Amino acid sequence: MSILGGYKELRERLKSVRLWSVMAITLGILVIVALWGVNQYRGKANFHNYLTNMWHRAFFDMVGYVQNIQSLLSKAEVSGDDRQRAILYTEVWRNAFAAQENLSQLPIENNVALEKTAKYLTQVGDLSFSLSKQLMNGKKETLLQQKQLKKLRAYADKLSNNLNELAIEISQGRLRWGEVRVVGTSKLKRISQNVTSSRMLAVEAGFKDYPTLIYDGPFSDHISRQTPKGLPEKLISKEQAKKIALGFLNLKRSDIVNYLGLSGDRIKVYTFEIIPDRRIRDRTITIAISKKGGKVIWMIDNRASSSPKIGVAKAKENAKKFLIVKGFANMIDTFYLKQDNTALINYIPLQNGVKIYPDMVKVRVALDTGQIVGFDATAYYMSHTSRNIPKPAISERQARNFISKNFDVQSVSLAIIPLDSGKEVFTYEFLGKYDGKYFADYINAITGKEENILEIIKDPNGILSM
């Protein structure tokens, strides 16, 4: 064979090798892409199942709490014992609070349309708490309050029946929560059309005739009509709100950010649902940013908390550090409640040594890791303002003359407290014991009038006031 002929044969062999190499590489890429697609499909399916289970739990928990409210209100109507009714009203308040938290977790696209249901839960809880306090102070329900309770119980019956019908349909698989919520307005629009959301809005329709109630309580309608005092005037956009939300959560970016809409009565808020890491399936954060001023009004982290590994003291330490970082200085803790492996702690600011109770901020801490899983500054931004606090017109010694001689005073502070009317008053706060129980007695620092007296409930689950 000539040299030229050998060269041609070698060149043909190389072409054949290159062809097979290209085919092998192409086939390999196709296999990899197929495997990646299968993995992505399985990942989305698993994520869908996780979210569906989470929504199921939140919904059925809410149904249980509403049923409890219905039963407790019925018992209160029958009971003739003031002390027993006070206990029942306190339980109504606890269940209404829990029902609200679960309602906020449901994937209902039209959150604004559910405001009446949320408002009902707020009012039934707050009126019940107010009546419990009233009964503990020896004052029976007025005829108007009894009529209001009857209306609230009737709406509880209606809400419970509607939710039970919906629960049956979900349990039997006739309704579904819809597909996984991921980034993109087109997919969000598809979710808004899912059947369960429509049926939940039908539940809301039962509240179209729900009346406005006026009663003596810190969240009553006449108080909620006040204008927020603590928000800057500048309005922000949805995109600016999104950046503020991510900054508050210390996230440079997030795998999934869903915009849930603009809602709220006195404080209009942009609400977002954020999944910080697609790989951590048990963590979804809902956060609300005020349109006016761009302030974080509330945040709920739905990460499941396991058995407690830290105590309340450490939780308070973590919460205070968190508040300092977020710009809330000179805050002190007041009351707290342990619930579902978390601690909900109330904080108020000190101004020149005076406690400012209206400017309350709530922080929820997970007791397994010490992580902040909840934040609510609604009261703070509704009430916070520059206050010119006067000097007391009466001395502490003079103020003591207005409290019972049998009251064992353990500490005294100056405090601004909110009245049921929504106004504020400057007082001496006397903390102490009487007959084995703890109380807080508030004496007007200008006039000497007793403005309020609260019983402080101390038990293994927290310190609360009534």
VENQUIUR-V37947 format. One record per residue. RES is the residue in one letter. PHI is phi in whole degrees, -180 to 180 (none if undefined). PSI is psi in degrees with one decimal (none if undefined). Layout:
BEGIN
res=RES phi=PHI psi=PSI
res=RES phi=PHI psi=PSI
END
This chain:
BEGIN
res=M phi=none psi=138.0
res=S phi=-75 psi=164.0
res=I phi=-62 psi=-40.1
res=L phi=-64 psi=-40.8
res=G phi=-65 psi=-40.0
res=G phi=-64 psi=-37.8
res=Y phi=-64 psi=-43.0
res=K phi=-63 psi=-41.1
res=E phi=-63 psi=-41.4
res=L phi=-64 psi=-39.8
res=R phi=-65 psi=-39.2
res=E phi=-65 psi=-39.4
res=R phi=-64 psi=-40.7
res=L phi=-65 psi=-39.1
res=K phi=-60 psi=-41.8
res=S phi=-64 psi=-41.7
res=V phi=-63 psi=-44.7
res=R phi=-62 psi=-39.4
res=L phi=-62 psi=-46.5
res=W phi=-66 psi=-33.9
res=S phi=-65 psi=-45.4
res=V phi=-61 psi=-42.8
res=M phi=-64 psi=-40.3
res=A phi=-66 psi=-42.5
res=I phi=-64 psi=-43.9
res=T phi=-61 psi=-44.8
res=L phi=-62 psi=-40.8
res=G phi=-62 psi=-42.0
res=I phi=-63 psi=-42.3
res=L phi=-62 psi=-40.2
res=V phi=-64 psi=-44.1
res=I phi=-62 psi=-44.8
res=V phi=-62 psi=-41.5
res=A phi=-63 psi=-45.3
res=L phi=-63 psi=-40.5
res=W phi=-62 psi=-42.2
res=G phi=-63 psi=-43.1
res=V phi=-62 psi=-43.7
res=N phi=-63 psi=-41.6
res=Q phi=-63 psi=-41.2
res=Y phi=-62 psi=-44.6
res=R phi=-64 psi=-39.4
res=G phi=-62 psi=-44.0
res=K phi=-67 psi=-37.8
res=A phi=-64 psi=-43.3
res=N phi=-64 psi=-41.0
res=F phi=-65 psi=-40.5
res=H phi=-60 psi=-44.9
res=N phi=-63 psi=-39.8
res=Y phi=-62 psi=-49.1
res=L phi=-64 psi=-40.8
res=T phi=-60 psi=-44.4
res=N phi=-63 psi=-39.7
res=M phi=-64 psi=-43.8
res=W phi=-67 psi=-38.7
res=H phi=-59 psi=-47.1
res=R phi=-61 psi=-46.4
res=A phi=-62 psi=-42.1
res=F phi=-66 psi=-49.8
res=F phi=-70 psi=-31.0
res=D phi=-63 psi=-42.8
res=M phi=-62 psi=-42.1
res=V phi=-58 psi=-44.1
res=G phi=-62 psi=-41.8
res=Y phi=-66 psi=-39.6
res=V phi=-66 psi=-39.7
res=Q phi=-61 psi=-39.5
res=N phi=-62 psi=-43.0
res=I phi=-60 psi=-45.7
res=Q phi=-58 psi=-47.7
res=S phi=-66 psi=-43.4
res=L phi=-65 psi=-40.5
res=L phi=-66 psi=-37.1
res=S phi=-64 psi=-41.8
res=K phi=-63 psi=-39.6
res=A phi=-64 psi=-34.6
res=E phi=-67 psi=-30.6
res=V phi=-85 psi=-35.7
res=S phi=-64 psi=137.5
res=G phi=-106 psi=4.2
res=D phi=-102 psi=122.2
res=D phi=-60 psi=-43.6
res=R phi=-65 psi=-41.5
res=Q phi=-65 psi=-41.1
res=R phi=-65 psi=-36.9
res=A phi=-60 psi=-41.5
res=I phi=-65 psi=-42.7
res=L phi=-63 psi=-42.0
res=Y phi=-64 psi=-38.2
res=T phi=-62 psi=-40.3
res=E phi=-68 psi=-35.1
res=V phi=-60 psi=-45.1
res=W phi=-59 psi=-45.5
res=R phi=-62 psi=-44.4
res=N phi=-70 psi=-36.0
res=A phi=-65 psi=-40.6
res=F phi=-62 psi=-45.6
res=A phi=-66 psi=-38.5
res=A phi=-63 psi=-39.9
res=Q phi=-61 psi=-43.7
res=E phi=-62 psi=-41.7
res=N phi=-72 psi=-35.6
res=L phi=-60 psi=-38.8
res=S phi=-68 psi=-17.0
res=Q phi=-89 psi=-10.4
res=L phi=-75 psi=144.8
res=P phi=-83 psi=58.0
res=I phi=-94 psi=117.2
res=E phi=-64 psi=-38.7
res=N phi=-93 psi=75.1
res=N phi=-64 psi=-31.6
res=V phi=-61 psi=-37.1
res=A phi=-68 psi=-17.5
res=L phi=-97 psi=9.1
res=E phi=-64 psi=-32.4
res=K phi=-68 psi=-37.4
res=T phi=-64 psi=-45.4
res=A phi=-63 psi=-39.6
res=K phi=-63 psi=-40.3
res=Y phi=-60 psi=-46.9
res=L phi=-62 psi=-38.1
res=T phi=-64 psi=-47.0
res=Q phi=-70 psi=-42.3
res=V phi=-65 psi=-35.8
res=G phi=-69 psi=-44.4
res=D phi=-74 psi=-38.4
res=L phi=-63 psi=-40.6
res=S phi=-63 psi=-42.2
res=F phi=-64 psi=-42.4
res=S phi=-63 psi=-41.2
res=L phi=-70 psi=-35.3
res=S phi=-61 psi=-45.7
res=K phi=-62 psi=-41.2
res=Q phi=-62 psi=-44.4
res=L phi=-67 psi=-38.1
res=M phi=-64 psi=-24.1
res=N phi=-92 psi=8.5
res=G phi=86 psi=12.4
res=K phi=-110 psi=124.2
res=K phi=-76 psi=165.1
res=E phi=-66 psi=140.9
res=T phi=-78 psi=168.1
res=L phi=-62 psi=-38.8
res=L phi=-63 psi=-43.6
res=Q phi=-63 psi=-38.5
res=Q phi=-63 psi=-40.6
res=K phi=-65 psi=-40.5
res=Q phi=-64 psi=-41.4
res=L phi=-64 psi=-38.6
res=K phi=-63 psi=-41.3
res=K phi=-64 psi=-43.4
res=L phi=-63 psi=-39.3
res=R phi=-66 psi=-38.5
res=A phi=-63 psi=-40.4
res=Y phi=-70 psi=-31.5
res=A phi=-64 psi=-40.2
res=D phi=-60 psi=-46.9
res=K phi=-65 psi=-46.2
res=L phi=-64 psi=-43.0
res=S phi=-63 psi=-44.0
res=N phi=-63 psi=-44.5
res=N phi=-64 psi=-41.9
res=L phi=-68 psi=-36.3
res=N phi=-64 psi=-40.7
res=E phi=-62 psi=-43.1
res=L phi=-66 psi=-38.0
res=A phi=-63 psi=-39.6
res=I phi=-63 psi=-44.1
res=E phi=-64 psi=-39.6
res=I phi=-68 psi=-43.4
res=S phi=-62 psi=-35.2
res=Q phi=-85 psi=0.9
res=G phi=79 psi=11.0
res=R phi=-80 psi=-17.0
res=L phi=-128 psi=149.9
res=R phi=-135 psi=158.6
res=W phi=-78 psi=-10.4
res=G phi=101 psi=178.9
res=E phi=-75 psi=170.3
res=V phi=-62 psi=137.3
res=R phi=-87 psi=116.9
res=V phi=-127 psi=175.8
res=V phi=-62 psi=139.9
res=G phi=124 psi=126.4
res=T phi=-67 psi=-31.6
res=S phi=-63 psi=-41.0
res=K phi=-73 psi=-33.2
res=L phi=-64 psi=-38.0
res=K phi=-65 psi=-37.8
res=R phi=-64 psi=-39.4
res=I phi=-64 psi=-37.7
res=S phi=-64 psi=-16.6
res=Q phi=-95 psi=0.4
res=N phi=-70 psi=152.3
res=V phi=-63 psi=-41.1
res=T phi=-63 psi=-39.4
res=S phi=-60 psi=-42.9
res=S phi=-62 psi=-40.5
res=R phi=-69 psi=-35.1
res=M phi=-65 psi=-37.1
res=L phi=-68 psi=-28.0
res=A phi=-68 psi=-35.8
res=V phi=-61 psi=-42.3
res=E phi=-62 psi=-32.3
res=A phi=-61 psi=-23.8
res=G phi=-66 psi=-10.7
res=F phi=-104 psi=14.7
res=K phi=-64 psi=-27.3
res=D phi=-103 psi=14.5
res=Y phi=-64 psi=126.2
res=P phi=-80 psi=158.8
res=T phi=-82 psi=124.1
res=L phi=-102 psi=136.1
res=I phi=-114 psi=118.3
res=Y phi=-152 psi=167.3
res=D phi=-82 psi=93.7
res=G phi=-161 psi=154.0
res=P phi=-68 psi=-13.9
res=F phi=-120 psi=24.3
res=S phi=-70 psi=161.6
res=D phi=-60 psi=-39.6
res=H phi=-68 psi=-23.8
res=I phi=-82 psi=-39.0
res=S phi=-67 psi=-14.4
res=R phi=-81 psi=-3.2
res=Q phi=-67 psi=154.9
res=T phi=-86 psi=133.4
res=P phi=-57 psi=134.6
res=K phi=-97 psi=-18.5
res=G phi=-104 psi=12.2
res=L phi=-104 psi=134.4
res=P phi=-61 psi=158.4
res=E phi=-76 psi=-29.2
res=K phi=-64 psi=133.9
res=L phi=-90 psi=145.1
res=I phi=-119 psi=162.0
res=S phi=-90 psi=172.0
res=K phi=-62 psi=-41.3
res=E phi=-66 psi=-39.5
res=Q phi=-64 psi=-39.7
res=A phi=-63 psi=-38.6
res=K phi=-62 psi=-43.5
res=K phi=-64 psi=-40.0
res=I phi=-64 psi=-40.8
res=A phi=-63 psi=-47.3
res=L phi=-65 psi=-37.6
res=G phi=-65 psi=-40.8
res=F phi=-62 psi=-35.1
res=L phi=-90 psi=5.0
res=N phi=59 psi=40.1
res=L phi=-114 psi=123.0
res=K phi=-74 psi=-32.3
res=R phi=-153 psi=171.1
res=S phi=-145 psi=145.1
res=D phi=-62 psi=-41.9
res=I phi=-136 psi=124.2
res=V phi=-129 psi=112.6
res=N phi=-105 psi=129.2
res=Y phi=-88 psi=121.0
res=L phi=-96 psi=-10.8
res=G phi=124 psi=173.7
res=L phi=-103 psi=124.2
res=S phi=-147 psi=-178.2
res=G phi=111 psi=155.6
res=D phi=-100 psi=-82.3
res=R phi=-72 psi=-35.5
res=I phi=-115 psi=108.7
res=K phi=-76 psi=129.2
res=V phi=-130 psi=143.3
res=Y phi=-85 psi=127.0
res=T phi=-113 psi=134.6
res=F phi=-127 psi=146.9
res=E phi=-112 psi=125.1
res=I phi=-124 psi=130.4
res=I phi=-111 psi=102.9
res=P phi=-62 psi=-35.9
res=D phi=-143 psi=118.5
res=R phi=-58 psi=-26.2
res=R phi=-77 psi=-20.5
res=I phi=-100 psi=93.3
res=R phi=-77 psi=-15.6
res=D phi=-99 psi=24.4
res=R phi=-134 psi=111.3
res=T phi=-129 psi=130.7
res=I phi=-116 psi=127.9
res=T phi=-109 psi=132.1
res=I phi=-141 psi=142.0
res=A phi=-121 psi=128.2
res=I phi=-116 psi=129.7
res=S phi=-68 psi=135.6
res=K phi=-66 psi=-38.1
res=K phi=-90 psi=113.4
res=G phi=93 psi=-20.1
res=G phi=65 psi=41.6
res=K phi=-102 psi=145.8
res=V phi=-76 psi=114.5
res=I phi=-87 psi=-44.4
res=W phi=-156 psi=161.1
res=M phi=-149 psi=136.1
res=I phi=-129 psi=121.9
res=D phi=-102 psi=116.6
res=N phi=-87 psi=17.4
res=R phi=-58 psi=129.7
res=A phi=-68 psi=133.0
res=S phi=-100 psi=132.3
res=S phi=-92 psi=-164.5
res=S phi=-58 psi=140.2
res=P phi=-60 psi=137.8
res=K phi=-123 psi=-8.6
res=I phi=-128 psi=159.6
res=G phi=-94 psi=178.5
res=V phi=-66 psi=-35.0
res=A phi=-60 psi=-45.0
res=K phi=-68 psi=-37.1
res=A phi=-62 psi=-42.0
res=K phi=-64 psi=-39.8
res=E phi=-62 psi=-45.5
res=N phi=-64 psi=-40.6
res=A phi=-66 psi=-40.9
res=K phi=-67 psi=-40.9
res=K phi=-61 psi=-41.9
res=F phi=-60 psi=-45.2
res=L phi=-65 psi=-38.9
res=I phi=-62 psi=-45.9
res=V phi=-61 psi=-35.7
res=K phi=-86 psi=5.7
res=G phi=95 psi=10.9
res=F phi=-102 psi=93.2
res=A phi=-92 psi=163.3
res=N phi=55 psi=40.9
res=M phi=-99 psi=142.7
res=I phi=-125 psi=148.1
res=D phi=-83 psi=148.3
res=T phi=-119 psi=-81.7
res=F phi=-109 psi=162.7
res=Y phi=-151 psi=161.3
res=L phi=-143 psi=126.7
res=K phi=-90 psi=129.7
res=Q phi=-157 psi=129.1
res=D phi=53 psi=47.7
res=N phi=62 psi=25.8
res=T phi=-133 psi=164.1
res=A phi=-121 psi=122.2
res=L phi=-97 psi=115.2
res=I phi=-117 psi=131.7
res=N phi=-94 psi=135.3
res=Y phi=-125 psi=144.6
res=I phi=-133 psi=153.2
res=P phi=-83 psi=156.7
res=L phi=-107 psi=129.7
res=Q phi=-121 psi=109.0
res=N phi=53 psi=40.6
res=G phi=83 psi=-0.3
res=V phi=-99 psi=129.9
res=K phi=-74 psi=132.5
res=I phi=-112 psi=86.8
res=Y phi=-66 psi=-33.3
res=P phi=-62 psi=-28.8
res=D phi=-88 psi=54.6
res=M phi=-83 psi=141.7
res=V phi=-126 psi=135.2
res=K phi=-109 psi=136.0
res=V phi=-129 psi=130.9
res=R phi=-107 psi=129.9
res=V phi=-120 psi=131.1
res=A phi=-73 psi=130.9
res=L phi=-87 psi=2.1
res=D phi=-91 psi=-39.2
res=T phi=-118 psi=-14.4
res=G phi=82 psi=7.8
res=Q phi=-74 psi=146.0
res=I phi=-78 psi=120.4
res=V phi=-121 psi=5.2
res=G phi=-162 psi=147.5
res=F phi=-154 psi=133.2
res=D phi=-143 psi=111.6
res=A phi=-113 psi=23.5
res=T phi=-57 psi=-51.9
res=A phi=-61 psi=-38.6
res=Y phi=-60 psi=-50.9
res=Y phi=-76 psi=-20.4
res=M phi=-73 psi=-32.8
res=S phi=-112 psi=-24.0
res=H phi=-65 psi=130.0
res=T phi=-159 psi=168.6
res=S phi=-76 psi=119.3
res=R phi=-111 psi=133.5
res=N phi=-96 psi=97.0
res=I phi=-84 psi=122.5
res=P phi=-76 psi=170.1
res=K phi=-80 psi=145.4
res=P phi=-59 psi=139.0
res=A phi=-84 psi=-18.9
res=I phi=-123 psi=153.2
res=S phi=-81 psi=166.5
res=E phi=-60 psi=-40.3
res=R phi=-63 psi=-41.0
res=Q phi=-66 psi=-38.6
res=A phi=-64 psi=-33.1
res=R phi=-62 psi=-26.3
res=N phi=-68 psi=-15.2
res=F phi=-96 psi=1.6
res=I phi=-112 psi=163.0
res=S phi=-63 psi=140.6
res=K phi=-68 psi=-20.0
res=N phi=-85 psi=-4.5
res=F phi=-85 psi=118.4
res=D phi=-85 psi=96.7
res=V phi=-73 psi=128.2
res=Q phi=-110 psi=-24.8
res=S phi=-158 psi=153.5
res=V phi=-134 psi=135.6
res=S phi=-141 psi=161.3
res=L phi=-91 psi=140.1
res=A phi=-151 psi=143.2
res=I phi=-98 psi=125.0
res=I phi=-122 psi=152.6
res=P phi=-85 psi=142.2
res=L phi=-93 psi=164.8
res=D phi=-60 psi=-25.6
res=S phi=-75 psi=-13.0
res=G phi=101 psi=-11.3
res=K phi=-80 psi=166.5
res=E phi=-114 psi=153.8
res=V phi=-143 psi=143.8
res=F phi=-92 psi=123.1
res=T phi=-138 psi=165.8
res=Y phi=-92 psi=131.8
res=E phi=-103 psi=113.7
res=F phi=-103 psi=116.5
res=L phi=-104 psi=134.5
res=G phi=-176 psi=-163.7
res=K phi=-127 psi=149.4
res=Y phi=-147 psi=124.8
res=D phi=54 psi=41.6
res=G phi=80 psi=0.7
res=K phi=-114 psi=154.8
res=Y phi=-99 psi=140.9
res=F phi=-140 psi=158.5
res=A phi=-123 psi=120.0
res=D phi=-111 psi=127.6
res=Y phi=-113 psi=115.6
res=I phi=-110 psi=126.5
res=N phi=-55 psi=123.2
res=A phi=-76 psi=-5.6
res=I phi=-105 psi=-45.5
res=T phi=-106 psi=-19.3
res=G phi=86 psi=2.5
res=K phi=-73 psi=140.1
res=E phi=-77 psi=111.8
res=E phi=-87 psi=-32.7
res=N phi=-166 psi=155.8
res=I phi=-141 psi=128.2
res=L phi=-119 psi=142.0
res=E phi=-89 psi=131.7
res=I phi=-96 psi=116.5
res=I phi=-94 psi=117.7
res=K phi=-114 psi=120.5
res=D phi=-146 psi=176.9
res=P phi=-58 psi=-21.2
res=N phi=-96 psi=-0.6
res=G phi=152 psi=-174.9
res=I phi=-125 psi=116.0
res=L phi=-126 psi=163.6
res=S phi=-117 psi=148.2
res=M phi=-136 psi=none
END
